[in-house]
């Protein structure tokens, strides 16, 4: 094998796992906040106006946010087909449940304003249930992945904790998104929701951080080998400080002239980034923990080179229209209207 072919064999899987990681992270943040808004949706008879504003805050974005999930799964399928088969084999049922939740959300979003007025609350309940179902399913799948798809009650218990943790994380994002997009009483409620969700997420992050090294000896060695431990422990330290800072800030929302309303959301994004870096550091280069690394799972070089051309064209376009849509619909939300 020539030196250039050898280099391509090494670097192409690294590039694709980086692109897939980017898609997963962006999906978790963007679809995470709109799932969180759905989870937080109040269902009181007198809270219809607040529900309208909450759904309006995600109206221009929620459907496009799911593009990143499609991109991540597509990259997994095309660039790492062996991993795709192995992962989906274990996650078939929770993935199907997640899709049911996403369908519930899509149907409810459209029908809540087109159905009879006395059915609107029912569709809002379906939207909330779909958001909760999707979040729990994604958290459960993450737990199974971290546990290396082992069987046994320990894996099921950990996956259940992970499901609750991811749901709390999305609620945390959703609450801080509403602080950015809402005003008056809804903004104050969002701050209270976000504080509670943030504390629940912190408990989940601590649980995952404690259990992961215990069940995966290779992860323990990676995190606690001297002198590397002196540097990598900065990740959980920064994450913990971000939680404390945000809790302090949320207790003081709203501020005069809506100052710093974007800071809580930006801080949660940083927390998500730190958690993602921690997981990536724990398992790289494995794409299926303890079973398959990225080079074993990768497609042939010729296939990866061909796909890379398309990816480098498509991904900047997706990033561009995402940034453009958020710029166009910046500012506070008003009631969503259909014409």
C-alpha positions as CSV (number, residue, x, y, z in Angstrom):
1,X,0.0,0.0,0.0
2,X,1.4,3.4,-0.9
3,X,2.0,6.1,1.6
4,X,-0.8,8.3,0.3
5,X,-3.3,5.4,0.4
6,X,-2.2,4.5,3.9
7,X,-2.7,8.1,5.0
8,X,-6.1,8.2,3.4
9,X,-7.0,4.9,5.2
10,X,-6.2,6.6,8.5
11,X,-7.5,10.1,8.0
12,X,-10.8,9.6,6.1
13,X,-12.5,7.7,8.9
14,X,-11.2,10.4,11.3
15,X,-12.8,13.2,9.1
16,X,-16.1,11.4,8.9
17,X,-16.3,10.6,12.6
18,X,-15.7,14.4,13.1
19,X,-18.5,15.3,10.7
20,X,-20.8,12.9,12.4
21,X,-19.9,14.2,15.8
22,X,-20.6,17.7,14.6
23,X,-24.0,16.7,13.3
24,X,-24.9,14.9,16.6
25,X,-23.8,17.9,18.7
26,X,-25.7,20.4,16.6
27,X,-28.8,18.2,16.6
28,X,-28.6,17.8,20.4
29,X,-28.5,21.6,20.8
30,X,-31.0,22.7,18.2
31,X,-33.6,19.9,18.4
32,X,-32.9,19.7,22.1
33,X,-34.3,23.1,22.9
34,X,-37.4,22.6,20.8
35,X,-38.0,19.2,22.4
36,X,-37.5,21.0,25.7
37,X,-40.1,23.6,24.9
38,X,-42.5,20.8,24.1
39,X,-41.7,19.0,27.4
40,X,-42.3,22.3,29.4
41,X,-45.6,23.0,27.6
42,X,-48.1,23.9,30.4
43,X,-51.5,22.2,29.9
44,X,-53.8,24.4,32.1
45,X,-57.1,25.6,30.5
46,X,-56.0,29.2,31.2
47,X,-52.5,28.9,29.8
48,X,-53.4,28.7,26.1
49,X,-51.8,32.1,25.3
50,X,-48.5,31.0,26.9
51,X,-48.6,27.7,24.9
52,X,-49.1,29.7,21.7
53,X,-46.0,31.8,22.4
54,X,-43.9,28.8,23.4
55,X,-44.8,26.9,20.2
56,X,-44.4,30.1,18.1
57,X,-40.8,30.4,19.5
58,X,-39.8,27.2,17.8
59,X,-42.2,27.4,14.8
60,X,-39.7,28.6,12.2
61,X,-37.0,26.2,13.3
62,X,-38.2,22.9,14.7
63,X,-38.6,21.0,11.5
64,X,-35.3,22.1,10.0
65,X,-33.5,21.2,13.3
66,X,-34.2,17.6,12.6
67,X,-32.2,17.8,9.4
68,X,-29.1,17.2,11.6
69,X,-30.4,13.9,12.9
70,X,-31.0,12.7,9.4
71,X,-27.5,13.9,8.5
72,X,-25.9,12.1,11.4
73,X,-27.7,8.8,10.7
74,X,-26.9,9.1,7.0
75,X,-23.2,9.6,7.7
76,X,-23.2,6.6,10.0
77,X,-24.9,4.4,7.4
78,X,-22.7,5.4,4.4
79,X,-19.3,6.0,6.1
80,X,-19.5,3.3,8.9
81,X,-22.0,0.6,7.6
82,X,-20.7,-2.1,10.0
83,X,-21.3,0.2,13.0
84,X,-24.7,1.2,11.6
85,X,-25.8,-2.4,11.5
86,X,-24.6,-3.2,14.9
87,X,-26.0,0.0,16.6
88,X,-29.4,-0.2,15.0
89,X,-29.6,-3.9,15.8
90,X,-29.5,-3.0,19.5
91,X,-31.5,0.2,19.2
92,X,-34.3,-0.9,16.8
93,X,-37.2,-0.7,19.4
94,X,-36.2,2.6,21.1
95,X,-35.5,4.1,17.7
96,X,-39.0,3.1,16.5
97,X,-40.4,4.7,19.7
98,X,-38.4,7.8,19.0
99,X,-39.9,8.0,15.5
100,X,-43.4,7.6,16.9
101,X,-42.7,10.6,19.2
102,X,-41.4,12.7,16.3
103,X,-44.5,11.9,14.2
104,X,-46.8,12.8,17.1
105,X,-45.0,16.2,17.4
106,X,-45.3,16.9,13.6
107,X,-49.0,16.0,13.4
108,X,-49.9,17.9,16.6
109,X,-47.9,21.0,15.5
110,X,-50.0,21.3,12.3
111,X,-53.4,20.3,13.7
112,X,-53.4,22.3,16.9
113,X,-54.4,25.5,14.9
114,X,-56.4,23.8,12.1
115,X,-58.7,21.6,14.2
116,X,-61.8,22.7,16.0
117,X,-61.1,25.1,18.9
118,X,-62.2,22.7,21.6
119,X,-59.7,20.1,20.3
120,X,-56.6,22.5,20.5
121,X,-55.7,21.4,24.1
122,X,-55.8,17.8,23.0
123,X,-53.3,18.4,20.2
124,X,-51.1,20.4,22.7
125,X,-51.1,17.3,25.0
126,X,-50.1,15.1,22.0
127,X,-47.3,17.6,21.2
128,X,-46.0,17.4,24.8
129,X,-46.3,13.6,24.9
130,X,-44.4,13.4,21.6
131,X,-41.7,15.6,22.9
132,X,-41.4,13.6,26.1
133,X,-41.4,10.3,24.3
134,X,-38.7,11.4,21.9
135,X,-36.5,12.7,24.7
136,X,-36.8,9.6,26.8
137,X,-36.1,7.4,23.9
138,X,-33.0,9.3,22.9
139,X,-31.7,9.2,26.5
140,X,-32.4,5.5,26.8
141,X,-30.4,4.9,23.6
142,X,-27.5,6.9,24.9
143,X,-27.5,4.9,28.0
144,X,-27.4,1.6,26.1
145,X,-24.6,3.0,23.9
146,X,-22.5,4.1,26.9
147,X,-22.9,0.6,28.5
148,X,-21.7,-1.0,25.3
149,X,-25.1,-2.7,24.6
150,X,-24.6,-5.1,27.5
151,X,-27.5,-7.1,28.7
152,X,-28.7,-7.2,32.3
153,X,-30.6,-5.1,34.8
154,X,-27.6,-2.8,35.4
155,X,-27.7,-1.7,31.8
156,X,-31.5,-1.2,31.9
157,X,-31.2,0.8,35.2
158,X,-28.4,3.0,33.8
159,X,-30.3,3.6,30.6
160,X,-33.4,4.6,32.5
161,X,-31.3,7.1,34.5
162,X,-29.8,8.4,31.2
163,X,-33.3,8.8,29.7
164,X,-34.3,11.0,32.6
165,X,-31.0,12.9,32.4
166,X,-31.4,13.7,28.7
167,X,-35.0,14.7,29.2
168,X,-33.9,17.1,32.0
169,X,-31.1,18.4,29.7
170,X,-33.5,19.2,26.9
171,X,-35.9,20.9,29.4
172,X,-32.9,22.9,30.6
173,X,-32.2,24.0,27.0
174,X,-35.9,24.7,26.3
175,X,-36.2,26.8,29.4
176,X,-33.2,29.0,28.6
177,X,-34.5,29.3,25.0
178,X,-37.8,30.7,26.3
179,X,-35.9,33.2,28.4
180,X,-34.3,34.4,25.2
181,X,-37.6,34.4,23.2
182,X,-40.3,35.2,25.7
183,X,-41.3,38.2,27.9
184,X,-43.1,39.0,31.1
185,X,-44.7,36.2,33.1
186,X,-43.7,33.4,30.7
187,X,-40.0,34.5,30.9
188,X,-40.2,34.3,34.7
189,X,-41.7,30.9,34.5
190,X,-39.1,29.7,32.0
191,X,-36.4,30.8,34.5
192,X,-37.9,28.7,37.2
193,X,-38.3,25.7,34.9
194,X,-34.7,26.1,33.7
195,X,-33.3,26.2,37.3
196,X,-35.1,23.0,38.3
197,X,-34.2,21.2,35.0
198,X,-30.6,22.4,35.3
199,X,-30.3,20.9,38.8
200,X,-31.8,17.6,37.6
201,X,-29.4,17.6,34.6
202,X,-26.4,18.1,37.0
203,X,-27.5,15.0,39.0
204,X,-27.7,13.1,35.7
205,X,-24.3,14.3,34.5
206,X,-22.7,13.3,37.9
207,X,-24.3,9.9,37.7
208,X,-23.1,9.2,34.2
209,X,-19.6,10.6,35.0
210,X,-19.3,8.3,38.0
211,X,-20.8,5.1,36.5
212,X,-19.1,5.3,33.0
213,X,-15.5,4.8,34.3
214,X,-16.6,2.0,36.6
215,X,-18.3,-0.1,33.9
216,X,-15.7,0.6,31.3
217,X,-12.2,0.0,32.6
218,X,-10.6,1.5,29.5
219,X,-12.5,4.7,30.1
220,X,-11.2,4.8,33.7
221,X,-7.6,4.3,32.5
222,X,-8.0,7.1,29.9
223,X,-9.4,9.6,32.4
224,X,-7.2,8.8,35.4
225,X,-3.8,8.1,34.0
226,X,-1.1,10.6,35.3
227,X,-0.2,13.2,34.1
228,X,-3.1,13.3,31.6
229,X,-5.5,13.5,34.5
230,X,-4.3,16.9,35.4
231,X,-5.6,18.3,32.0
232,X,-8.7,16.2,31.2
233,X,-10.3,16.8,34.6
234,X,-10.6,20.5,33.5
235,X,-13.6,19.3,31.4
236,X,-15.9,18.2,34.3
237,X,-14.6,21.2,36.3
238,X,-15.6,23.7,33.7
239,X,-18.9,21.9,33.2
240,X,-19.7,22.1,37.0
241,X,-18.7,25.8,37.1
242,X,-21.0,26.5,34.2
243,X,-23.9,24.8,36.1
244,X,-23.3,27.0,39.2
245,X,-22.9,30.2,37.2
246,X,-26.1,29.5,35.3
247,X,-28.1,28.7,38.4
248,X,-26.9,32.0,39.9
249,X,-27.9,33.9,36.8
250,X,-31.3,32.2,36.4
251,X,-32.2,33.3,39.9
252,X,-31.9,36.9,38.7
253,X,-34.0,36.7,35.5
254,X,-35.5,38.9,34.1
255,X,-33.0,41.8,34.3
256,X,-33.7,45.4,33.4
257,X,-34.1,45.9,29.6
258,X,-33.9,42.2,29.2
259,X,-30.1,42.3,29.6
260,X,-28.2,39.1,29.3
261,X,-31.2,37.1,28.2
262,X,-29.1,35.1,25.8
263,X,-26.4,34.2,28.4
264,X,-28.3,31.3,30.0
265,X,-28.9,29.6,26.7
266,X,-25.3,30.1,25.6
267,X,-24.1,28.7,28.9
268,X,-26.2,25.5,28.5
269,X,-24.7,25.1,25.0
270,X,-21.3,25.2,26.6
271,X,-22.4,22.6,29.1
272,X,-23.6,20.4,26.2
273,X,-20.3,20.9,24.4
274,X,-18.3,19.9,27.5
275,X,-20.4,16.8,28.0
276,X,-20.0,15.9,24.3
277,X,-16.2,16.3,24.5
278,X,-16.2,14.1,27.6
279,X,-18.0,11.3,25.9
280,X,-15.9,11.6,22.8
281,X,-12.7,11.5,24.8
282,X,-14.0,8.5,26.7
283,X,-14.6,6.3,23.7
284,X,-12.6,7.6,20.7
285,X,-11.6,5.8,18.4
286,X,-14.3,3.3,19.2
287,X,-17.6,3.9,17.3
288,X,-19.2,0.9,19.2
289,X,-17.7,1.0,22.7
290,X,-15.4,-1.9,23.3
291,X,-16.3,-3.7,20.1
292,X,-15.6,-1.7,16.9
293,X,-13.3,1.2,16.1
294,X,-13.7,3.7,13.3
295,X,-11.2,2.1,11.0
296,X,-12.7,-1.4,11.3
297,X,-16.2,0.0,10.6
298,X,-15.3,2.4,7.8
299,X,-16.3,2.0,4.1
300,X,-13.6,1.6,1.4
301,X,-11.4,4.6,0.7
302,X,-12.9,5.2,-2.7
303,X,-16.4,5.3,-1.3
304,X,-15.3,7.7,1.5
305,X,-13.6,10.0,-0.9
306,X,-16.6,10.1,-3.1
307,X,-19.0,10.8,-0.2
308,X,-16.6,13.4,1.2
309,X,-17.1,15.6,-1.9
310,X,-20.8,15.6,-1.4
311,X,-20.5,16.2,2.4
312,X,-18.3,19.2,1.9
313,X,-20.9,20.7,-0.4
314,X,-24.0,19.8,1.5
315,X,-22.9,20.6,5.1
316,X,-21.9,24.3,4.5
317,X,-25.3,24.8,2.8
318,X,-27.1,23.3,5.8
319,X,-25.1,25.5,8.2
320,X,-25.8,28.5,6.0
321,X,-29.5,28.2,5.8
322,X,-29.6,27.3,9.5
323,X,-27.7,30.5,10.4
324,X,-29.8,32.6,8.0
325,X,-33.1,31.3,9.4
326,X,-32.1,32.1,13.0
327,X,-31.0,35.6,11.9
328,X,-34.3,36.3,10.1
329,X,-36.4,35.2,13.0
330,X,-34.3,36.7,15.8
331,X,-35.9,38.7,18.6
332,X,-38.9,38.0,20.8
333,X,-41.6,35.6,19.6
334,X,-45.2,36.6,18.8
335,X,-48.2,34.4,18.4
336,X,-47.9,31.9,15.6
337,X,-50.3,32.4,12.7
338,X,-51.2,30.2,9.8
339,X,-52.3,31.7,6.5
